[in-house]
Amino acid sequence: MEEKPEEIKEGVKAPDFTLEDQHGDEFTLSDYKGRTKVLLSFHPLAGTSVCAKQMISLEKRNHKFQELNMIPVGISVDSVPAKKLWSEKLELEDLRILSDFWPHGEVAKKYGLFDEDKGFSKRANVLVDEDQVIAFSKVYPLGEAPEFREIISFVKEKM
């Protein structure tokens, strides 16, 4: 029986990855090392109402994240074409939403956030600092959109 990886914890080096966004452009986590914080906002599936609320909330707070030297990205197992259609439907202008489609859920697995039984990632926020270390990590119930004020407060108070 294959051992399931543990959810990633604060203080651990963030696993590097490269994924394509909704426009087919590559996003590599290590490109931001030494420059900015990156908020990885994992969501189960594009097209669902709670995931839509999560991504729209990220988009609306993008200016606040930039003020805090942070780049938010959404991540799910959906394909690039599905991400593109969904981002257009949601009218996302700035937010990059990344496709962890193939190998299926590989990044979510690296972070211990892939639900093997359901075939998609858990809903979670993982904040990677400028040194590529996990500064904050929290898993949320599938039916609950994360509250991003929590991340903003964390960054203001602790970083």
N, C-alpha and C positions, 0 to 999 in steps of 0.2 A: 504494500500500500504506500502510495506517495505521500510524503510529509507535506502538509500545508504550511506555507511561510507565515510567520507571525506578522501582524500589522506593524508597520514601521513606527518607530518611536522617536520622540524628541532627542536631540543630541547625536543622532546617527547620521553618517554621510548619506546624502540623497543619491540613490542609484541614477546614473546618467541614462538618457534616452534621446532618441530622435523620432519624432512623429510628424506626419503631415497634417496641416490645418485644413479648414474648409475650402481653401483656395488652392490646395495642392502644394503649398510652400512648407519647407521643412522647418521644424522648431526643435532645436537641440538645447537641452537644459544647461549643459556646461558652457554654452556660449554666453551665459549671463553671469558666470562665476566672476567675482571681484567687481561686478558692476551694479547689480540690482537683486532684490528679493523676487522670488517667483511664487505665486499662489497657484497650486495645482488643485483645481476644483473638480473632483471626480463625480460623475453622475451616471446612473445606470443606462438610460437609453434616450436618444433624441426622440422627440415627438410626444413625450409624456408631459402632462401639465406641471408636475412638481419640478421636473428637470427644466422645463421652459422658464418657470418662475426663478429657478436658481441662476440660469444663464442671463436672463433679463436683469436680474438684480446685480450680477457682476458687471454687466454692460453699463448700467446706470451709475455704478460707483467707480467706474474706471478712472475718472479724474481724481478722485480721492486716493485711489491706490497709487496713481502716478505721483501725487504729492508726497506720498510715503516711500517713494523709490521702490515700487512694487509693480510687477506685471502679473495680471491674472490670466489664467487659461482654463478652459473647460476641457475635460477629457472623458470620453466614453468609447465603447467598443463599436460604435457605428462607423460605416464606411465614409470615405471622403465625399462621394456624391450625396449621401444622405445628410452629412453635416452641412454641405453647401446649401441644399434645399431648405434645411431646417433653419440655418442662420439667416437666409433670405426671408423666410416666413416670420421669424422673430425680429427682423429688421436690425440685426446686430451689425454695427458699423465698425467698432474698434476691437471687440473681443475676438480672440482667436480660440476656436474650439478644435481640439486635436482628436484625430482618429487613431484609436488603439485597436484597430480592426484586425490587422494581420502582422505577425502571428497574434491570434485572437487573445486580447487582454494581456499581452505580454508586460506592459508597463504596470497595469493594475496588479499583476502577479508579483512583479519586483517589489512593489510597495505593500504586499500582503493584503490587498484590497479586492482581489477578484473572488467572486462568489461562484465556485465551480458548479454548484447545483443549479444556479439560475443562468449562468453563462454571461454575466456582466459584472461590472464593478459595484462595490458598495458606494453609497453616497458619502463623500468625505472631503475635507479640506486639509491640504498639507502645505505648510508654508516653508519654503526653502530659503535660507538666508544667503547673503552674498558669498559666504564661504562654502556653499553647497551642503550645508548641514540642516537637518530638519529642526526648525525652531518651534513649530506648532503642528499638531496632527489630531484630528477629531473625526470620528465616524458618526453619521447622523442616521436616524431611522429612514427607511426608504420613502415613506410618505411625508417626510418633513424637509422643506427647503432650508438650507443653512442660513443663519443670520450673519451677514458679513460685518455688522458692527462689532461683533466679537473679535474678528481678525483685526479690524482697524484699531480697536482699543488695545489689543495685545501688542501690536506694533508700536503704538504711541507710548505705552507704559513700559514695555520690556526691551525694546530694541533701539 
